[in-house]
Amino acid sequence: MWSKLEEAFKEMKLPYSRQGSYSDTDELPESFFTFWNYDTPEGGFYDNEANRAVWVWYIYAYTRDPALLYSNLDGLIKILKEKGFAVEGRGRDIASGIEDYVGRYVVVRYIENYSEKEN
């Protein structure tokens, strides 16, 4: 499922990495995304076998330019929806913890139906 999320990031043409990947000494991009796979519950059980998983991702947008904060996240949300992700709202502000950066995050889900997997 990671590949579908990565496709969306690549379309945005902004740097992206797993949440917590940057150290205190790293030089950060002007705008970037981070992500975290919060949960992946399975469901639709039959004969003790799951037939799907729901991938839950937290996606964070950070930027030094507050004017780009909403447009960067809105652009990613549009792409994610086109790729079949369910997006929870338009996002929420979040403290960046990084001087001179502002942040926003959104929760997205993708239902992976095991019956649709390639053999």
Secondary structure, 3 states (H helix, E strand, C coil): CHHHHHHHHHHHCCCEEECCCCCCCCCCCCEEEEEEEEECCEECCECCECCEEEEEEEEEEEECCHHHHHHHHHHHHHHHHHCCCEEEEEEEEECCCCCCCEEEEEEEEEEEEHHHCCC
